[in-house]
Amino acid sequence: MCTTCGCGGHAALIGGKAMRREARKHGGAVAYRAPAGQAAGEAAHDTAQARIIRVERDILAKNDALAAVNRALFASRNILALNLVSSPGSGKTTLLVRTLRALKEKFPLAVIEGDQQTDNDAERIRATGVEAIQINTGKGCHLDALMVEQAMQQIALPQGGVLFIENVGNLVCPAAFDLGEAAKVAMLSVTEGEDKPLKYPDMFAAAGVVLLNKVDLLPYLDFDVPLCIEYMRRINPGIRVILTSATSGAGMDEWLEWLESGMKQLAAREEAK
């Protein structure tokens, strides 16, 4: 996965500007003698595997430290930060646009948009009147905590409101990278197949809520909703599942209620300080 593949996230653009990031250092091959009784090829494999594990741990540890800084900032400003994750084409942006229109008179809002290329989705967000900044990850297939930290420097943070972070369309790598969010909101569309949670268990295990989207298409599909939810709960027994349609508006009240409940919990913690 991306913790070791070197997928090019360091070439990200944030608001059209090159991201400030230390380049990853990749050393060349090191010649060494295999331990007695061990073939050189076996030793090379063992060492390579150990190095991969070490690199992965280092990357995730560094990201987790930065995520903790982001989380502390969100807490200090009473911001509910949500990490929206899904496969490409699940309807994240369309549902987000509808959500912003419903909430923009109630809470301060802002959006960080993640895509490999283009600022099309950020433009759709801005058309609602909500501030958005685009992160283009280039060859990178997920956002990380440093990208989010730098993006926050270029927007007015929604103090006492909601920051939506729309991740790159990918159900694999974003599961491993904490951005400092209060919760991951996973989205699955009914056009994708009931067994998606079993194929990508890490994401559904990490999610705080799942939006089963595009339910307006159910009459035209052979999709077993109870079976899909059963698969989700094999992975994450307590997961909340909300059936939604950005087109018809189905499930929007329940989704907005979930968001407003999160804001009330933040307000209660603030009052308790």
Buried (B, 14 or more C-beta within 10 A) or exposed (E): BBBEEBBBBBBBBBBEEEBEBEEEEEEEEEEEEBEEEEEEEEBBEEEEEEEEEEBBEEBBEBBEEBBEEBBEBBBEBBBBBBBBBBBEEBBBBBBBBBBBEBBBEEBBBBBBBBBBEEBEBBEBBBEBEBBBBBBBBBBBBBBBBBBBBBBBEBBEBBEBBBBBBBBBBBBBBBBBBBBBBBBBBBBBBBBBBBEBBBEBBBBBBBBBBBBBBBBBBBEEEEBBBEEBBEBBBEBBEEBBBBBBBBBEEBBBEEBBEBBBEBBEEBEEEEEEE
